[in-house]
Amino acid sequence: MIDFNEVEKYRENNRIEAKKALGGLPESLWETYSAFANTMGGVILLGVEEHSDHSLHTVNLPEPDALIHKFWSIVNDPMRVSINILTDSLVSKHVVDGKNIVSIEVPRAQRTDRPVYIDNNPRHGTYRRSGEGDYRCSEEEVESMRRDAELKTQDMRVITELDTSALDTVVLDRYRSRALRHNPGYAGLGTEEFLIKTGAAVRGGDGVLHPTGAGLLMFGYEREIIRVYPQYMAEYIGEAENGEPLRICGGNIYEFFFSVYPELIRGIELDDPEERGAVCGAVREALANALINADYLGRGGISVKKNADEIVIENPGSFRVDAETAASGGVSDPRNAALIKLFGYIEVCGGVGRGIPSIYMTWKNQGWEIPEITELFDPERISVKLRLRKGKRRLRAPLAIRTLEREKIIVEFLTRNPSASLMEISEVIGTPRKQTREILNGLIDKGIISSSGSGRCALYMLSR
């Protein structure tokens, strides 16, 4: 991750933290361990100090082996650190200019291990990393990580304080009619049996049929949804066919999906019907994917916006698997597994792990700009941007490197190199300078990198 022969070229940033550690392991090390584990990962350098010009310099650890031994002792103590996510190879000793230093590479923790916290106190001992250093997570962020760590997804919870009167029977009948077209074997089921069979409701020990989280979100009256999910909101902003502003807001997930989807695909015109079908299918996947993977207890709600050039779909929540893994397909960890089944019964989504890859492939086949997926923190949020090009207008197809992969390449390149110009980064990721600048601006907006200078003299570096 770092060229240890050129430590002085590096700067502290959102993936590198330097600590002198001449008096032993500093207490702030554990805050940084927690922060890196709960964000993007990073490397902690012991025996390295930051000078006034922000350059890094080695100071020579007198007993690096003893320091490493002490580190392992503490990181394996559950009263000090909630979990050890490191392997032996991630903690190592180096000799730089005749001086001893220690590097600790902290990966991003799996969602089942988050939050990673210190001092046996998740409320006050959970940290994340931002461009300004480590910060203590809010209770909201901690609770979000805890929800994601559970084996059962949040939409499987039985809402015992409600019964099926919380469900809109008109919407349920529409859904059921659509589902029976694809699942004729369910035709003989009564309403209660249908709800149980699809996972929308469960009969409790009290003999009452209670909706699950998925059933409530899919079919519930909005007022009842808000009782359980106070932050719930679903909003679409676009343009009506007559050119007037159009806003669709509220309702349950089923109503929202089938109100918004026709608006999203209206105006998508391609000469080949199969190509248009593929594009519309990819848009459907993007919308369903946001609804399926939203954290409905998180802030911000579902937001969908469309203009002549692009569609932007946002949902609360962070990635439960690495963003690149989600983009490549085959591995998925949906936040709302029961909602996937409900959408699957009406053949809306393509299946677990297939949504994002199908969107990428469709856009690539059209020669359009690769979709952009952004993960934000505080509050946690995922944004998918689909740039639209109507008719047969084609853009030169970029190299087959997805936006997320390009971002990772840039971050790794700037980890190895303290700063770089637009031209240098453009050559590294193999894209035109205009497109490279857009990707860099996206990383700046997320607080991952920063820039200095302007025009051709501009330099980019990881944020401090």
N, C-alpha and C positions, 0 to 999 in steps of 0.2 A: 504493500500500500504506500509506503514511503521509501524514498531513496535515502538510506541512513548516511550515505557518504556526503550528502548535501543538505543536512538538516538546517543549516543557516538560511537556506533559500525559502523555507516554509514560514507560514504565519499561523497563529491560532485561528481557527474558524469553526464552522459548525460540525466539522468532522475530525478536528485535531485539537487536543488540549495538552499543554505543556505544564509540568510541575517540577520544581527543583528537587523536592523530596530529600534534602540533605539531612533533615531531622527525623526521617522516617516517613511512613506513608501519611500524606496529608489527609485530614478529614474530608476535604472537598473532593478527593478522588472518588468517594462513594456516590456523591451527588452526580458526578460526571458519568460514572458507571451506569447509574439508573437512567440518566438522561439519554445517553447513547442507546441503551437497550430499548428504551421506549420510543425512540424516534427513528433515525436512519442508520444507527451504528456509527463507530468512529474509533480513533486510536488515541490512547493516553500515553504520553511520553514522560517517563520519570527520569530525573537527572538532566532536565532541559529547562532553561529559563527564557523568558521573553524580555528582550531589552527595550529601551524607550522608543526605538524606531520600529518596534514590533517584530524584529527578526529574532529567530530562535538560536540558542547557543547551548552547547553541552557544558555541564558543571562538574562531572565526574562523581558518580555514586561510590562511596567508600566500600560498601558491602552489598552489591547488587543481589547476590545469591540469598542473603539473609532477608533482603527486602521482598524478593519473590516468594520466599517461604512464608513470610508474614502475610503477604497478599493472599496466598492460597488459604491460609488459616482463617482469615477474616471472610473471604468471599464464600467459603463453605460453612460459615456460621449462620444459621437461619435467623438468629436474633439480631444480626447486623445487616445481612443482605437476604432478601426474600428468596432468591434462587441464583445459583451459579450457572450461567449459560455459556461458560467458556470451556475450551479444551486446552490441553497442555500446549499445543502448537501456537495458540494465540497469545501466550505470554512468553517473551523471550528477552535475552540479554544481548546487547550489541556493544562493540567497541568502536567509537567514532573519534578520530584524531587522538587516539590513545586514552580516551575517557570512556568510562562505563555508563551506559544508559539502559533503561528497561522500557520495552514497548508492550502495551496491553491493547490488543485489538478486540473491541467489543462489537459483536454483531447485533443486528436488530433482533429482538426477542420474538419467538413465536407467540401468536395471540393467546395461546393457552397458558403462557408463562407471564403475560402482562396483567396488571402492572408490576414491573420490577421496582421494588421500593427498598428503603434502608431503615435501620433502627426499629424494625418490627412495627412500623407505623405507616400503613399505606396512605392515610389521610394527609400526613405532613411529610412523608418520606418518599414521595413519588415525584420524579423530575422528568422534564423533557428538554430537548436542545433547540434553541432558536439562534438566529443570527447574532443575538446579543449574549449568548452563553446559556448556562443552565437556568431553568426556572422551575419553581415548584408548581406542580399541576393543581388545577382547581379540583374541587370535589366532583364536578361534572365530568371532567376528563378521566378521573380515577374510576368513577362508576361506569363510564362508557367502556373502559378497558376491562373492567370486571365482567360486564355483561358479555363481552366478546369472548372472554375466557371460558364461559360455561359450555359444556358439551352439548346440551340441548339448546337449540336456537330460541330466541326470545319469543318468536311467534307461536311456539308450541305450548306456551303457558296457558293453562285453563283459567279463564276470567271468572272466578267463582262468585264475584259480586254482581254478575249480570246473568240473565237468561236469554233465550232466543228472541224475546221481545225487543232486544237491542238491535236485531237484524232487520234490514229493510226487505220485506217479502217481495216487493216488486223487483228489486235488483236480484234477489235470490232466484226468482222465477226466470229472469232473463239469463242468468248464468246457467241455471239448470237446463234450460232449453238448448243452449249452446253446447253444454257438456254432453248432453245425450246424443247429439249428432256425432260425436267422436267416441262415445262410450255407450253404445246401445244397451249393453248389459245392465246399466243402472236404471233402465226405464221402469222396472217394477218396484223400485224403492220408494217408500214414503219420504216425506220431507225430513223427518228426524233421522231416518236411516241414511238418507243421502248426506246429510250434514256430518254424521258420524263417519261414514265411509270415506268422505273426502278430507277428513281431518279438520273440518270447520267448527266442530262442536264435540264435546265429550260429556257423557252422563256422569255426574258426580256421585259421591257417596250419599248425598242427600236425595238422590233419585231425580234431580233436576238436570235438564240439558243445558250446559253452559257453553258459550262460544269460546273457542281458542283465540289467541291473539290474531292468528291468520284469518279466522272466520270473521272476527270483528272488523279488522282492517279492510277485508275484501267486501263485506256485505253490510257492515254496520251503519246506523245513522251517524252522521258526523258528530252530533252532540254526545253520543255514547262513546265514540272513538276518543274524543277529547277527554272524557272522564278518566280513561286509562292511559292515554298518550297525550298529556297536556300540551306538548310541543307540536302536535300533529298539524301539518299544513301541506296542501298540494295546490300549486298555482302554475298556470300557463299564461304566458304573455306573447302575443303574436299579432298577426294582421288578418282581419276577416277577408272574405273573397272580394268584397267591395272596396277594400283598401282601408277601412276603418280599423282603429285599434281593437283588439280582441283580448279579453281576459276571461279565463276559465278558472274558477277557484272553488275549493271545498269538495264535499262529497266523499264517498269511500273510494278505495283504490280501483274497484271495478268501474265505477262511473267515470272516474278521472281518466283511466286508461282509454276507454272507448269514446270519450269526448275529445281527448287530445290527439290520439293517434291519427285520426283522419285529417286533422289540421296539419300535422307534421309532414304527411306525405302529399298533401295537396300542393300542386305546382311542380312536383318532381316529374319531369318529362324526359323520357329517353326513347329513342326510335325502336329499340329492341325490347319487346314486352318482357322477355326473360330477364334482361338487365334491370329494367324498372322493378320487376318483382323482387330481384335480389336486393336492390337498394332499399325498397320499402320494408323488406324483411329485416334488414340490418337496423333500420330505424326502429322497427318494432322491438327488436332485441335490446337496443340501447335503452328504450323507455322502460321495458319490462325489467331489465337488469337493475336500473336505478330503484324501482319500486321493490324489487326482491331483496336488494342489498342495503336498503336504507336502515339506519338506526332510528326508529320512530320515537325513541325517548331522547334523541339528540336535538340540538338546536338547528333552526334554519328551514326545516321542512323540505319537501320536494319542490324544485324550481325548474321549469322548462321554458326556454325562450327560443323564439325562431324569428329570423329575418330573411331577407332574400338570399343571403350568402351563407348562413350557418344556423345550426341547431346547437344549443347548449343545454345539457341536462345535468342537474346537480342533485345530490342527495346527502343527508347527514350520515356520518360514519366514516371510518378509515378502512383501508384494505385489510382483510383478514389473512390473505396470503400475499407474498411479494408481488408487486405490481407487474413485473415482467413475467412472473409465472402465470398470472391471470391472463396476460396478453398472449402468451404462447399456447394456452389451452391445455386440456387434459387433466388439470388439477384445479379443483374449486373447493371453496369453503364458504358457502352462502350464509349470510347473516340470518336469513329467514327461510329455512328449508321447507316449512309447511306451505308458504306462499308459492314456492316453486311448484309444488304438487298441484295447488289450486290453479295456477296459470297453465300447468301442463295438461290438465283435464280439458281445457278449451284450446289446446295447441297454440298457445301464444309464444312461449319461449322454446328455444331449440334444445334445451337440456343443460345439465350441470357442466360447467366448464366450457361451453361452446359459444356463449354470447359474445364476449369481447373478441375472440379470434375471428368469428364470422364477420364482425363489423370491420376489422382490419382488412380481411381478405377482400371483402366487397369493395371497399374504398380503393384498395390497391388495384383491383381488376379494372376499375373505372379510370385509373390514372389520376385520381384525385389526391389532394393533400391528405397525408396520413392523419387519422383522428388523434386528438390530443387528450390525454387523460392526466388529470392533476389531483394530487392528494395534499390537502391542507390540514393544519392542526390549529386547535384553540380558536374556534370550534373545529372538530373533525369534520371534514367534508371532501367529497369526491366529485369532480367535474369532468364531464365528457363533452368535447367540442367536435362537432361534425361539420366540416366545411362543405357546402353544396356547390355543385357545378351542374347547371341544367344542360339538356340536349347532348350533343356530341362534342362539346368543347372539352378538350383533353389538356391536361398539364403534363409536362415531362415527368415521367415516373421517377421519383427519387430512389436512392439505393434502398435495398430491402432491410432497412434498420428502422424499427418502430420508434416513435417519439420517446417512449419511456426508455428504450435502450440507448437512444442518443443522449438523453439527459444523464443516464448513468455514466456513459462514456465521458461526457463533459466533466461530471463531478469527479470521476476517478482521475482524469487528466489534470484537473486543477488541484487535486490532492497531491499528485506527483510534482506538479509545477506550480509555484506560488502565484503566477499570473500568466495570462496569454492574450494575444490579440484576436480579433474577430477572424482574421485570415487563418491564423494557426488553428483555431478551433474548427473552422470550416473545413480545413484539410483533414483534421482528425476524424470528424464524423461523416465526411464525404457528402456534404450538402452545399448548395449555393449560399453565398453570404447573406442574401435576404432571408432565406429560410432559417439559416443559423442564427441570425439576429432575433428572429421571432422566438426560437427555442430559448435563447439566452434571456430574452425579456421575460419569458414565462418563469424561468428559474429565479430571476430577480424578484418577480412578483411574489414568489413563494418564500422569499427570504433565504434561499439556498446560496445564491451567489450575489456579488455586488460588482460595481464597475467604477473606474476612475478615468478621467479624461473624456474626450469627446471625439467624434469623427474617426478618422483613421488612427488616431493616437489612443483610442480607448483601450483599456486593459480590463480583463475580467478576472476575478478571483473569488474563492469561497468566502462567504460572509463571516465576519467575526462574531 
